[in-house]
Amino acid sequence: MSIKRTPRQHKYVNKKRIMTCIRECSPVSRAEIAVKLKLSKPTVSLAVDELIQEKWVVEKGIGESSSQGGRRPIQLFFNEKAAYIIGTDIGGTKVKIVLCDLCGNILADTSFSTNTYLQAGILKQMAIETERLIAKNQVSKDRILGMGVGIPGITQTASGLVIEAPSLGWVQYPFIAEAKRYFNFPIYIDNDVNAAALGEQWLGNAQNKRNLLFIAVGTGIGSGIILNNQIYRGASSAAGEIGYMVTNKEDLKREFKPVFHRYGYLENVAGGKSIGDQFTRAVLKDPHHTLFERAQSSGLSGEDAFLFAKKGDSAALAVIDEAIEHLAFGIVNAASLLNPEVIILGGGVLHSAEYILPRIREIIDRYLPSLVEMKTSQLGENAGVLGAVSLFLREHESILNFHDEGDY
């Protein structure tokens, strides 16, 4: 069914398309834009004049003359410094904040410990750090378009409500309403893994992909799903909870005890905390093991398990290989259902990607009905903050809402 647009809507959509073309193809001339977008030259010229007046676009120099000779066309460039955006990633251990231009170039960043400000107020400290960041880099406040925020929990982007974020102790927390006490610019929130997926699609290993699955493997396991260029959030904003997948029903029949209360099955057998706990138990069975005393006194981490697996330690290898199998089967299940173009793996456990990835690929190639690209996160620790910036650009009702031209 075709949607009937008003002339104003037509103009807005065309302007967005022209803006996107300049951003992606600059330097580019008005005539080239008209050909690329199949728009009339007057339509393009009018929109470009507006974009120049609004400072989103600048004219520079002259282009190559045509083969027939004649006047050279003026070249148009996207003005990435026309405004700035704050990206924030609230993690279980630290809150990272970046100041970005419109092309995702990070001008400056700062961070603070999450636990230190859980009681005192994370939003208040975010405001203090953001103020410092803007002042230190001598950016005028009126050039800050707003902020995108990734939150480790179930969030409602439309209402700005955090339904539940266990690591922060937030339940039905009105994040945006509270944020208005500290910030006078627009703010958009989403789940942190959804934000990371947006970051990888914008600037990372999922560029030009409309269907992707981002899987973050850390203490827990979560995923962000982009289908047909849109974040898929589900009926109650809880889509992507891949950590709750069951990859061994026999375990559940035997009254399975989770590592963390309310964590799902998959993250309880393949998450970083689980790997560390299982390695600790394995080492405690061998009093001659190098790590026996540390296992007794403080327990071992997932990092310890990976480190010793690389050295060929049999206990570590058994634990890691079991966890990788569970993770791979979870990925097979998700990919069979969603049929993404690419799967991006991120999160702390994947610092050992060179060990994990070949084993996952082997299982996926064996069981998945269709081939899929598999890559690690290109943006790494910046996936969340840059994804938060991308989230803002998508959600903010301005000319910069240029990610989804066909959704009017």
C-alpha positions in Angstrom: 0.0 0.0 0.0 1.5 3.4 -1.0 1.5 6.2 1.6 0.2 9.5 0.4 2.5 12.3 1.5 1.8 16.0 1.8 4.0 18.4 -0.2 5.7 19.3 3.1 6.5 15.6 3.8 7.8 15.2 0.2 10.1 18.1 0.7 11.3 16.8 4.1 12.0 13.3 2.7 13.8 14.7 -0.3 15.9 17.0 1.9 16.9 14.0 4.1 17.9 12.0 1.0 19.9 14.8 -0.4 21.6 15.3 3.0 22.5 11.6 3.1 23.9 11.7 -0.5 26.1 14.6 0.4 27.3 13.0 3.6 28.1 9.7 1.9 29.4 10.9 -1.5 31.0 14.3 -0.8 32.6 16.0 -2.6 29.6 16.0 -4.9 27.8 18.5 -7.2 24.2 19.5 -7.4 23.9 17.9 -10.8 25.5 14.6 -9.6 23.0 14.5 -6.7 20.1 15.0 -9.1 21.3 12.0 -11.2 22.0 9.8 -8.3 18.6 10.4 -6.6 16.6 10.8 -9.8 15.3 14.2 -8.6 14.9 17.4 -10.6 17.7 19.9 -10.6 15.5 22.7 -9.1 14.4 20.4 -6.2 18.0 19.5 -5.4 19.1 23.2 -5.7 16.4 24.4 -3.4 17.2 21.8 -0.8 20.9 22.3 -1.0 20.5 26.1 -0.6 18.5 25.5 2.6 21.1 23.0 3.9 23.9 25.5 3.3 21.9 28.3 5.0 21.3 25.9 8.0 25.1 25.1 8.0 24.7 21.3 7.5 26.4 21.6 4.1 29.3 23.8 2.8 30.5 24.7 -0.6 34.2 24.3 -1.4 36.4 25.0 -4.4 35.5 23.8 -7.9 35.2 20.4 -9.5 36.6 18.9 -12.7 35.3 20.4 -15.9 33.1 18.2 -18.1 34.5 16.6 -21.2 32.6 19.2 -23.2 34.3 22.0 -21.4 32.3 24.8 -19.7 32.0 26.0 -16.2 33.2 23.6 -13.5 30.5 22.6 -10.9 30.8 23.8 -7.3 31.4 20.9 -4.9 29.3 20.2 -1.8 30.6 18.8 1.5 28.8 17.6 4.6 29.7 19.9 7.5 30.5 17.3 10.2 31.3 20.2 12.6 27.9 21.9 12.3 26.9 20.4 15.6 28.0 17.9 18.2 26.4 14.9 20.0 27.1 13.3 23.4 27.3 9.5 23.5 27.0 7.7 26.8 27.4 4.0 27.6 26.3 3.1 31.2 28.1 -0.1 32.0 28.1 -2.3 35.1 31.6 -1.2 36.0 32.0 2.2 34.3 30.1 5.0 32.6 31.8 6.2 29.4 30.9 9.6 27.8 32.2 10.9 24.5 31.9 14.2 22.6 31.4 13.4 18.9 31.0 15.3 15.6 28.2 14.4 13.2 30.4 11.8 11.4 31.2 9.9 14.6 34.7 11.3 15.1 35.4 11.3 18.9 36.7 14.7 19.9 37.1 13.8 23.6 36.0 11.2 26.2 35.8 10.7 29.9 34.6 8.0 32.2 33.8 7.3 35.9 33.1 4.3 38.1 29.5 3.1 38.1 29.5 1.7 41.6 30.9 4.9 43.1 27.8 6.9 42.0 25.1 4.2 42.3 23.8 5.8 45.5 24.9 9.4 44.9 23.3 9.6 41.5 24.6 8.5 38.1 22.7 11.2 36.2 24.1 13.9 38.4 27.7 12.7 37.8 26.9 12.4 34.0 25.9 16.0 34.0 29.1 17.1 35.8 31.3 15.1 33.5 29.5 16.3 30.3 29.8 19.9 31.4 33.5 19.4 31.9 33.9 17.7 28.5 32.1 20.5 26.7 34.0 23.3 28.5 37.4 21.7 28.1 36.9 21.4 24.3 35.6 24.9 24.0 32.4 23.8 22.2 29.5 26.2 22.5 26.5 24.7 24.3 24.1 25.7 21.7 26.0 23.5 19.2 25.2 20.3 21.3 22.3 18.6 19.5 21.7 16.2 22.4 22.7 12.9 23.9 22.2 9.2 23.2 22.5 6.7 26.1 23.0 2.9 26.2 21.7 1.3 29.4 22.3 -2.3 30.6 18.7 -3.4 30.9 15.2 -3.3 29.4 14.4 0.2 28.2 11.5 1.9 26.4 13.0 4.4 23.9 9.6 6.1 23.2 8.8 6.8 26.9 12.3 7.1 28.3 11.5 4.5 31.0 14.0 1.9 32.2 11.8 -1.1 33.0 14.6 -3.0 34.7 18.4 -2.7 34.9 19.5 -5.2 37.5 23.2 -4.1 37.7 22.1 -0.6 38.4 19.2 -1.5 40.8 16.7 0.4 38.5 13.1 -0.8 38.2 10.6 1.3 36.4 13.1 4.2 36.5 11.9 7.3 34.6 15.4 8.0 33.1 14.4 10.8 30.7 12.1 12.6 33.2 15.0 12.5 35.8 17.5 13.6 33.1 15.5 16.8 32.4 16.6 18.0 35.9 20.2 18.0 34.7 20.2 18.4 30.9 18.5 21.0 28.8 18.9 19.1 25.5 17.1 16.1 24.1 18.1 12.6 25.2 17.3 9.2 23.8 17.9 5.9 25.5 18.1 2.2 24.5 19.4 -1.1 25.7 23.3 -1.0 25.6 23.6 -4.0 23.2 21.0 -2.4 20.8 23.2 0.7 20.9 26.3 -1.4 20.1 24.5 -2.9 17.2 23.7 0.5 15.8 27.4 1.6 16.3 28.7 -1.4 14.3 26.1 -0.7 11.5 27.1 3.0 11.4 30.8 2.9 11.6 32.0 -0.7 12.2 31.9 -4.2 10.7 28.2 -4.1 9.7 28.3 -1.0 7.5 25.8 -1.2 4.6 24.1 -4.2 6.2 20.3 -3.9 6.8 20.0 -7.2 8.8 22.4 -8.0 11.5 22.8 -9.6 14.9 25.2 -8.2 17.5 26.0 -10.5 20.4 27.8 -9.2 23.5 29.4 -11.9 25.6 30.5 -10.5 29.0 29.4 -11.4 32.5 26.0 -12.0 30.8 25.1 -12.5 27.2 22.8 -10.2 25.2 22.1 -9.3 21.6 20.9 -6.4 19.5 18.8 -7.2 16.4 18.5 -4.9 13.4 16.0 -6.2 10.8 15.3 -4.3 7.6 17.4 -1.4 8.9 15.3 -1.0 12.1 16.2 -2.0 15.7 13.8 -4.9 16.6 12.8 -4.3 20.2 9.9 -6.7 20.6 6.4 -6.3 22.1 7.7 -5.3 25.6 11.1 -3.9 24.6 12.8 -7.2 25.7 13.8 -8.6 22.3 17.4 -9.8 22.0 17.7 -11.6 25.3 19.7 -14.5 23.8 21.2 -15.2 27.2 17.9 -16.9 28.1 18.2 -19.5 25.4 18.2 -23.1 26.5 21.0 -25.1 24.8 20.7 -28.3 27.0 17.2 -29.3 28.3 18.7 -32.1 30.4 20.3 -29.5 32.6 17.0 -27.8 33.4 15.4 -31.2 34.2 18.1 -31.6 36.8 17.1 -28.5 38.7 19.7 -26.3 37.2 21.1 -23.6 39.6 22.0 -20.3 37.9 25.2 -18.5 38.7 23.3 -15.2 39.1 19.7 -14.8 40.2 17.4 -14.1 37.2 20.1 -14.7 34.6 19.2 -16.9 31.7 20.5 -20.4 31.0 22.9 -19.6 28.2 24.7 -16.8 30.1 24.8 -19.1 33.1 26.9 -21.7 31.1 28.8 -19.5 28.6 29.1 -16.1 30.2 32.4 -14.8 31.6 31.4 -15.2 35.3 30.2 -18.8 34.7 33.4 -19.7 32.8 35.5 -18.4 35.8 33.4 -20.3 38.3 33.5 -23.6 36.4 37.3 -23.2 36.0 37.6 -22.6 39.7 35.7 -25.9 40.5 37.8 -27.8 38.0 41.1 -26.5 39.5 40.0 -27.3 43.0 39.8 -31.0 42.1 43.6 -31.0 41.3 45.7 -29.9 44.4 48.8 -30.0 42.1 47.4 -27.3 39.7 49.4 -24.1 39.5 46.3 -22.1 40.4 45.0 -24.3 43.2 45.9 -21.9 46.0 44.3 -18.9 44.2 41.2 -20.9 43.4 40.9 -21.7 47.1 41.4 -18.2 48.3 39.7 -15.9 45.8 38.4 -17.9 42.9 39.4 -17.7 39.2 38.1 -15.5 36.4 37.0 -16.1 32.8 40.2 -14.4 31.8 42.2 -16.9 33.8 40.4 -19.8 32.0 41.2 -18.3 28.5 44.8 -17.6 29.4 45.4 -21.2 30.6 43.4 -22.7 27.7 45.8 -21.0 25.3 48.7 -22.6 27.2 47.1 -26.0 26.7 45.8 -26.5 30.3 43.4 -29.5 30.1 41.0 -28.2 32.8 40.8 -24.8 31.1 40.3 -26.3 27.7 37.4 -28.5 28.9 35.6 -25.5 30.4 36.2 -23.2 27.5 35.3 -25.7 24.8 32.0 -26.6 26.6 31.1 -22.8 26.9 31.9 -22.2 23.2 29.7 -25.1 22.2 26.7 -23.7 24.2 27.4 -20.2 22.7 27.6 -21.6 19.2 24.4 -23.5 19.5 22.7 -20.4 20.8 24.0 -18.5 17.7 22.7 -21.2 15.4 19.3 -21.0 16.9 19.2 -17.2 16.7 20.6 -17.1 13.1 18.2 -19.8 11.9 15.3 -17.6 13.1 16.5 -14.2 12.0 18.6 -14.9 8.9 21.0 -12.0 9.4 23.5 -10.9 6.8 26.2 -10.6 9.4 26.7 -11.6 13.1 29.0 -9.4 15.1 30.5 -10.7 18.3 31.6 -8.2 21.0 32.0 -7.9 24.8 34.7 -8.7 27.2 35.0 -12.5 26.7 35.8 -11.9 23.0 39.2 -10.4 23.8 40.0 -14.0 23.1 38.3 -13.9 19.8 41.2 -15.6 17.9 40.6 -18.7 20.1 36.8 -18.6 20.1 35.8 -17.6 16.6 37.2 -20.6 14.6 35.4 -23.0 16.9 32.1 -21.2 16.7 32.4 -21.0 12.9 33.0 -24.7 12.7 29.7 -25.4 14.5 27.7 -22.8 12.7 28.8 -24.0 9.3 27.8 -27.5 10.2 24.3 -26.7 11.5 23.1 -23.5 10.0 20.9 -23.9 6.9 22.3 -20.7 5.2 25.7 -19.1 5.2 26.3 -16.0 7.3 29.2 -13.7 7.8 30.7 -13.7 11.3 33.0 -10.9 12.5 34.2 -9.5 15.8 33.3 -5.9 16.8 35.4 -3.4 14.9 34.6 -0.6 17.3 35.4 -2.6 20.4 34.9 -0.6 23.6 33.6 2.3 21.6 30.7 0.4 20.1 28.3 1.4 22.9 29.1 5.1 22.9 29.2 5.5 19.1 26.0 3.4 19.0 24.4 5.9 21.4 25.4 8.7 19.1 23.8 6.8 16.1 20.7 6.2 18.2 20.3 9.9 18.8 20.7 10.6 15.0 18.0 8.0 14.3 15.5 9.1 16.9 15.9 12.9 16.9 13.3 14.7 14.9 15.6 16.9 12.8 17.1 17.1 9.3 19.8 14.7 10.7 17.3 11.9 11.1 18.8 10.5 7.9 19.0 6.7 8.6 15.6 5.7 7.4 14.4 7.7 4.5 11.6 5.4 3.6 9.7 5.3 6.9 7.6 8.5 6.5 
